[in-house]
Amino acid sequence: MALTKVTGKGITCSAVTEDKLGTSAVTTNKIGPDAVTSAKIQDGQVTADDLASTLDLSSKTVTLASDLVTDLKRPVQDNIALLGFKMAVNDGLTVFNLVDGVVDEFNDESGTDEAEGSNDLYNCSSDFYINSNQPNGISVCTPYSAGFAMSSTTEPDTSSGSGSNPSYGEVTASNTYTVPSCITSVTAFVWGGGGGARSPNARSGYGGFAKGTIAVTPGQTLYAGIAEGGGAGGSFQEGAGGGEGGNSTGPAGSAGMSFVGQVDINTLSQPQYGPNQPTVFVVGGGGATATCSGNADGGGLIGYNADGNTQTSATVAGGGGGQTQGGQGGISPEPFPSGQSGSAFKGGRASPQRGTGGGAGYFGGGGGTGQNHTNQTGGGGSSYYGHPQVTCGSTLAIRTSPTSEDEPLYPSTGCAAKPGGPASAGGDGYVFINASLSLPATTTSTTIVSSAFTSSSVATSARIVVFEENVDTPTLNTDIVASVSRDGTNFTNATLSDSGYVTGSSGQRILTGQADISGQPSGQSMRWKLALANNTVKIHGVALQWS
């Protein structure tokens, strides 16, 4: 009899296999309600590809892993903080209050508590806090200078002087300069004293100029001797630029230079200390006083003689001083006495017959002779910068050749004269000391604490965003430690992470961190705190959110 019906009992276990079913043989209509249960689906059998492209989960509860939720929220929160910063900047607000949050993009110090902070140096020109003793975190050199004239100094904190202009016989003012801390070298600029003009129509010798960089130590004392200019008129007054002669006791030029030197700290530098002693660093040579002719200017390494030449030998006029000896005195046959040769620091004495003394310098110029009352001018003194502690030294003879335009010759006297022609005293010498005060940048242990912000409720968690810029290479959560308080006193650390640059590669980056503050004493006084150490950073702003 033919089989007309297949029952469940007629099908053995595993008789219907997958290969015995045609494609799409089992349709949805052939599967009874609730026939396929979750117990009948093996783990991992339903994949994303098995699901429809559109799922209606409106009636379902979807639970995501906490790490995934954090990753999804972070860009949104960072954007909110960044938006808050931009709004604060655009509206010119230092502190921008949000609902359950605050943004402080630094424009001044109003959002921080200076009493609670420590070493929190604020750079007001660029608006950031920095944990350094320098506002930009880099070492700086500050110009530090002092000037010395006959009767005054320009910088009394490190310098002192005679305080009064001495009489012509005293010739120099002695001044002290104490090297400030952090300074290891100074540059000295010195101008020698000018010679006086004895005759109403004479052009006296100019003082020389010299400079040099001197190796020094902090606290060291330097002494600056300032030269008096030569005297004026026919009174035979002595001047540091070259003394007047004229009789058997006429004085020689004695100190026509400016110099910087180091001697015993209990002894003021004075011209009697000779060049062979290792006490003189820089000298500016002095000019000789003129009578009727000759332009004996100070050096140069060699002073000028009355003929305007740099030579130490002499004729009737004195020779210029050099680096190893004084200028030769003016030679005169009997019965006219010759001028005296220059020596260390001193110009030679003139012939008593109306000659003039030589200008002083490292070695002074020779004194002039009075032969026939012509060419009686002494020689100029020499400058100096040859001390072994002096580098970058140089010198210049400050002289002007007579021309018909500025120093016409007067036929009646043959004397070179400045317009108007009155006899006048030579200009005093001057010393200027310049130093670069090096201020090294060092990292400081810094704490920046915000002012308190009142929350609308007691917060249990907080998020901090820090706008930071590296100067050195800091380690997050070691060199930069962020913490949050809800009662204004107790703080809980937030673990910071680098969320990238604010814009492009600006150097300012976003640091973000979370803090669980539920364990703190209850309060509604919200504050943030940053502790900075070890490596220098700039903090441009902070945002704090709470919930």
C-alpha positions in Angstrom: 0.0 0.0 0.0 1.5 3.4 -0.9 2.6 5.8 1.9 0.3 8.8 1.8 1.3 10.5 5.1 4.6 11.2 6.9 4.3 11.7 10.5 6.8 12.8 13.0 7.2 9.2 14.1 8.0 8.2 10.6 11.1 10.5 10.4 14.1 9.4 12.2 16.5 11.7 14.1 18.7 13.7 11.7 16.8 12.3 8.7 16.1 15.9 7.5 19.4 17.5 6.8 20.4 20.8 5.3 21.3 19.3 2.0 17.8 17.8 1.7 16.1 21.2 1.9 15.9 23.4 -1.1 16.9 27.0 -1.0 14.2 29.1 0.8 12.2 25.8 1.4 11.6 26.9 5.0 9.8 30.2 4.9 8.5 32.5 7.6 4.9 31.1 7.1 6.1 27.5 7.7 7.6 28.5 11.1 5.1 28.5 13.9 4.9 31.3 16.5 7.6 31.2 19.1 9.1 28.2 17.3 12.6 29.8 17.3 13.6 30.8 20.8 16.8 32.4 22.1 17.8 28.9 23.5 17.7 27.5 20.0 20.2 30.1 18.7 23.8 29.4 19.4 26.1 32.2 20.6 27.4 34.3 17.8 25.1 32.9 15.1 23.2 36.1 14.6 25.6 38.7 13.2 25.1 42.3 12.0 24.7 41.1 8.5 21.7 38.9 9.6 19.9 42.0 10.9 17.7 44.4 8.9 19.4 47.7 8.0 16.8 49.5 10.1 16.0 48.4 13.6 13.3 49.9 15.8 14.7 50.0 19.3 12.3 52.6 20.6 10.7 50.1 23.0 14.0 48.6 24.0 16.7 49.5 26.6 20.2 49.6 25.1 23.2 49.3 27.5 26.6 50.3 26.3 29.9 49.7 27.9 31.1 52.6 30.2 34.4 53.0 28.3 32.4 53.4 25.1 30.2 56.0 26.6 33.2 57.9 27.8 34.8 57.9 24.4 31.5 59.1 22.8 31.1 61.9 25.3 34.7 63.2 25.2 34.5 65.1 21.9 31.2 66.7 22.8 32.5 67.8 26.2 35.8 69.1 24.7 33.8 71.0 22.0 31.6 72.6 24.7 34.7 73.6 26.7 36.4 75.0 23.5 33.2 76.8 22.6 33.2 78.3 26.1 36.8 79.5 25.7 36.0 81.1 22.3 32.9 82.8 23.6 34.9 84.1 26.6 37.6 85.5 24.4 35.2 87.0 21.8 33.2 88.7 24.5 36.2 90.0 26.3 35.4 88.0 29.4 38.1 86.7 31.7 35.7 84.4 33.6 32.7 83.0 31.6 30.1 81.4 33.8 28.1 78.5 32.4 25.3 76.4 33.9 27.2 73.9 36.1 30.5 75.1 34.8 33.0 78.0 34.4 35.5 78.9 31.7 38.6 81.1 32.5 40.5 82.1 29.4 43.2 84.2 31.0 43.1 87.9 30.2 44.1 89.0 33.7 44.4 87.5 37.2 40.9 88.1 38.3 39.8 84.4 38.1 42.6 83.1 40.4 43.2 83.3 44.1 46.6 85.0 44.5 46.6 84.4 48.3 46.2 80.6 47.7 48.6 80.3 44.8 52.4 80.2 45.1 55.1 81.2 42.6 52.3 81.8 40.0 54.0 84.3 37.7 51.6 85.9 35.3 52.7 87.1 31.9 50.5 90.1 31.4 51.7 90.8 27.8 50.7 87.3 26.5 48.2 86.3 29.2 49.4 83.0 30.7 50.7 81.7 34.0 54.2 80.1 34.0 56.1 78.1 36.5 59.4 80.0 36.0 61.2 82.9 37.5 61.2 84.5 34.0 57.9 85.6 32.3 58.7 83.7 29.1 60.6 80.8 30.6 63.9 81.7 28.9 67.1 83.3 30.2 67.5 87.0 29.6 70.2 89.6 29.6 69.4 93.0 31.0 71.7 96.0 30.2 73.3 97.4 33.3 75.4 100.5 33.0 77.1 103.3 34.9 78.6 106.5 33.7 81.3 108.6 35.5 81.9 112.2 35.1 84.1 114.6 37.2 81.3 115.4 39.6 78.6 112.7 39.2 77.7 109.2 38.5 74.6 107.9 36.7 74.0 104.7 38.6 74.4 105.2 42.4 73.4 101.6 43.4 76.7 100.1 42.2 78.8 103.2 41.8 80.2 106.0 43.8 82.4 109.0 43.1 84.0 112.1 44.5 80.8 114.1 44.2 82.6 117.4 43.5 84.7 118.8 40.7 88.2 119.1 42.0 90.4 122.1 41.4 92.8 122.0 38.5 95.6 120.9 40.7 93.8 117.7 41.7 93.3 116.6 38.1 91.2 113.4 38.7 88.1 112.3 40.3 88.2 108.7 41.6 85.1 106.6 41.4 84.3 103.0 42.3 82.1 100.5 40.4 81.0 97.3 42.2 80.3 94.4 39.8 76.7 93.2 40.3 75.9 89.5 40.7 75.5 87.4 37.6 77.9 89.6 35.7 81.1 88.1 34.4 82.2 90.8 31.9 81.8 94.5 31.4 82.7 96.8 28.5 84.5 100.0 29.5 84.4 103.1 27.2 86.8 105.9 28.2 87.3 109.3 26.8 90.5 111.2 27.7 90.5 114.8 28.9 91.1 117.5 26.3 93.9 120.0 26.5 93.2 123.6 27.3 93.8 126.6 25.0 96.3 129.0 26.4 96.1 131.5 23.5 92.8 133.1 22.5 93.3 131.7 19.0 94.8 128.2 19.8 93.2 124.9 19.1 94.0 122.5 21.9 94.5 118.8 21.6 91.5 116.4 21.7 91.4 113.6 24.2 91.6 110.0 22.8 89.1 107.3 23.1 89.5 103.6 24.0 87.3 100.7 24.9 87.6 97.1 25.9 85.7 94.2 27.4 87.0 93.2 30.8 86.6 89.8 32.5 85.3 90.4 36.0 83.7 88.5 38.9 80.5 89.5 40.9 81.4 91.7 43.8 84.7 92.9 42.3 85.5 96.6 42.6 86.7 98.6 39.6 88.1 102.1 40.0 87.4 104.8 37.4 89.7 107.8 37.3 88.2 110.8 35.5 90.5 113.3 33.9 90.2 117.1 34.3 90.4 119.1 31.1 93.3 121.4 30.5 93.2 125.0 31.8 92.3 128.1 29.8 93.9 131.4 29.3 97.3 132.7 30.2 97.1 131.8 33.9 99.2 128.7 33.4 96.6 126.6 35.2 97.4 122.9 35.3 94.9 120.7 33.6 94.7 117.0 33.2 94.8 117.3 29.5 98.3 118.8 29.7 99.7 121.3 32.1 100.7 124.9 31.2 104.3 125.9 31.5 105.8 129.4 31.4 108.3 129.7 34.2 110.8 127.7 36.1 108.1 126.1 38.3 105.5 125.6 35.6 103.6 122.3 36.2 103.6 119.5 33.8 100.6 117.7 32.5 99.8 115.1 35.1 96.8 113.0 34.3 95.2 113.7 31.0 93.4 110.4 30.6 90.5 108.4 31.8 91.1 104.8 32.8 89.5 101.8 34.5 91.7 99.9 36.8 91.7 97.4 39.6 94.0 97.9 42.6 93.8 97.2 46.3 90.2 97.6 47.3 91.2 99.8 50.1 93.1 102.2 47.8 91.5 104.4 45.2 93.1 104.2 41.7 95.3 107.3 41.1 97.7 108.1 38.3 100.7 107.2 40.3 100.0 103.5 39.7 102.3 102.7 36.8 101.4 100.7 33.6 103.7 97.8 34.6 101.4 97.0 37.5 98.6 94.6 36.5 96.0 97.1 37.7 95.0 99.1 34.7 92.7 97.8 32.1 91.8 100.6 29.7 93.2 104.1 29.2 92.1 107.0 27.1 95.0 109.3 26.3 94.8 113.1 27.0 95.4 115.9 24.6 98.1 118.6 25.2 97.3 122.2 25.9 98.0 124.4 23.0 99.7 127.8 22.9 99.8 129.3 19.5 100.2 126.4 17.1 100.1 122.6 16.9 97.3 120.1 17.4 98.7 117.6 19.9 95.8 115.2 20.3 95.6 112.2 22.6 96.1 108.7 21.1 95.6 106.2 19.6 98.1 103.7 20.8 100.5 106.6 20.1 99.7 110.2 20.9 99.9 112.9 18.3 102.7 115.5 18.4 102.3 119.1 17.5 102.7 118.4 13.8 99.8 116.1 13.8 101.9 112.9 13.5 102.0 109.9 15.7 105.6 109.7 16.8 107.3 109.7 20.1 110.4 111.6 19.0 110.4 115.4 19.2 111.8 118.6 17.7 111.0 121.7 19.6 107.6 120.3 20.4 107.0 117.3 22.6 106.5 113.8 21.0 103.4 111.7 21.6 103.4 109.0 24.3 103.5 105.4 23.2 103.0 101.9 24.7 106.4 101.4 26.2 107.6 104.9 26.9 106.7 108.5 27.2 107.0 111.0 24.4 110.3 112.8 24.1 110.4 116.3 25.4 110.9 119.2 23.0 114.5 119.8 22.2 115.9 123.3 22.5 119.4 124.7 22.1 120.9 126.8 24.8 119.9 129.1 26.4 116.4 127.7 26.0 115.6 124.7 28.3 114.2 121.6 26.7 110.9 120.1 27.6 110.7 117.1 29.9 109.9 113.6 28.4 106.6 112.0 29.4 106.4 109.0 31.8 103.9 106.5 33.0 100.6 108.2 33.2 102.2 111.7 33.2 102.9 114.2 30.5 106.3 115.8 30.5 106.9 119.2 32.1 107.2 122.0 29.6 110.1 124.3 29.2 109.7 127.3 31.5 109.9 129.6 28.6 106.2 129.5 27.7 106.0 125.9 26.4 103.1 123.6 27.4 103.2 120.3 29.1 102.4 117.0 27.4 99.1 115.3 27.7 98.9 112.4 30.1 98.0 108.9 29.0 99.2 105.3 29.4 102.5 107.0 28.7 102.3 110.7 28.6 103.5 113.0 25.8 106.6 115.1 26.1 106.6 118.7 27.2 107.1 121.5 24.6 109.9 123.9 24.5 109.7 127.7 24.4 112.3 128.3 21.7 111.5 131.6 20.0 108.0 131.3 21.3 107.0 128.9 18.4 105.9 125.3 18.3 105.8 125.1 22.1 103.0 122.5 22.3 103.6 119.3 24.2 102.7 115.9 22.8 99.5 113.9 23.3 99.2 111.0 25.7 98.7 107.4 24.5 95.6 105.2 25.0 95.8 101.5 26.1 93.7 98.3 26.1 96.5 95.7 26.4 95.7 94.1 29.7 95.4 90.3 29.4 91.9 90.4 30.8 90.7 92.8 28.1 89.3 91.5 24.9 87.8 93.3 21.9 89.9 96.3 22.7 90.1 99.3 20.3 91.2 102.9 20.4 90.7 106.0 18.4 92.4 109.4 18.2 89.6 111.9 18.2 91.1 114.7 16.0 90.1 117.1 13.3 92.5 118.5 10.8 92.3 122.3 10.6 90.4 123.6 7.5 89.6 127.0 6.2 86.0 126.3 7.0 86.0 125.3 10.6 89.4 126.4 11.9 90.7 129.2 9.8 94.3 130.4 10.1 94.7 133.9 11.4 97.5 135.6 9.4 98.4 137.9 12.2 99.3 135.2 14.6 99.6 132.0 12.6 97.5 130.2 15.2 94.8 127.7 14.4 91.6 128.9 16.0 88.0 127.9 16.4 85.5 130.5 15.3 85.4 133.3 17.8 88.8 132.3 19.1 88.5 132.6 22.9 90.8 130.7 25.1 88.9 127.8 26.8 89.5 124.9 29.1 89.6 121.4 27.6 86.7 119.0 28.1 86.8 116.6 31.0 87.2 112.9 30.5 84.4 110.4 30.9 84.0 106.7 31.7 81.0 104.5 30.7 80.8 100.9 32.0 78.2 98.7 30.3 77.3 95.1 31.4 74.7 92.5 30.4 73.1 91.2 33.5 72.3 87.5 32.8 69.2 86.3 34.4 68.9 82.5 34.0 65.5 81.0 33.7 64.7 78.3 36.4 61.6 76.2 36.8 59.6 76.9 40.0 57.2 74.8 42.0 54.0 76.6 41.2 50.4 76.3 42.4 47.6 78.1 40.6 44.2 78.1 42.4 41.0 79.4 41.1 38.6 81.7 42.9 35.5 79.9 44.3 32.5 79.4 42.0 29.1 78.6 43.6 27.3 75.5 42.2 23.5 75.2 42.0 23.6 71.8 43.8 26.1 69.5 45.5 28.2 68.1 42.7 29.5 64.5 42.7 31.8 64.6 39.7 33.8 67.2 37.8 35.6 67.5 34.5 38.5 69.8 34.0 39.9 71.1 30.7 43.3 72.8 30.7 44.7 74.9 27.8 48.5 74.3 28.2 51.6 75.0 26.1 54.9 73.3 26.6 58.2 75.2 27.2 60.1 72.1 28.3 58.9 68.5 28.1 56.4 67.9 31.0 55.0 64.6 32.1 51.3 64.7 32.6 50.0 64.0 36.2 53.6 64.5 37.4 54.7 67.9 36.2 51.1 69.0 35.7 48.7 67.9 38.4 45.1 69.0 38.2 42.6 68.7 41.1 39.0 69.8 41.9 37.2 70.8 45.1 33.5 71.1 45.8 33.9 72.6 49.3 36.7 75.0 48.4 39.2 73.3 50.7 39.5 69.6 50.0 40.8 68.6 46.5 40.7 65.4 44.5 43.1 64.8 41.7 41.9 64.4 38.1 43.9 62.2 35.8 44.8 64.3 32.8 45.1 63.1 29.2 46.3 64.9 26.1 43.4 65.5 23.7 45.4 67.3 21.0 46.1 70.9 19.9 43.5 73.6 20.2 43.9 74.5 16.5 46.3 73.0 14.0 49.8 72.9 15.5 49.5 76.0 17.6 51.4 74.5 20.5 48.5 75.1 22.8 46.9 71.7 23.6 43.8 70.5 25.4 44.4 68.5 28.6 41.2 66.8 30.0 40.5 64.9 33.1 37.7 63.5 35.3 37.5 63.6 39.1 35.1 61.8 41.4 34.4 64.3 44.2 31.5 62.5 45.8 33.7 61.5 48.8 34.6 65.1 49.7 32.7 67.0 52.4 29.4 68.4 51.0 29.7 71.8 49.6 28.8 74.1 46.7 32.1 76.0 46.5 33.8 74.8 43.3 37.5 75.4 42.7 40.2 74.0 40.5 43.9 73.8 41.2 47.0 73.1 39.1 50.3 72.1 40.6 53.3 72.6 38.3 56.9 71.4 38.8 60.1 70.1 37.2 59.5 71.3 33.6 58.3 74.7 32.5 54.8 75.1 31.0 52.5 77.9 30.1 48.8 77.7 31.2 46.5 79.8 29.0 43.2 78.9 30.6 41.1 76.4 32.5 37.5 75.2 32.2 35.6 73.3 34.9 32.3 71.5 34.6 30.5 69.6 37.3 27.4 67.5 37.8 
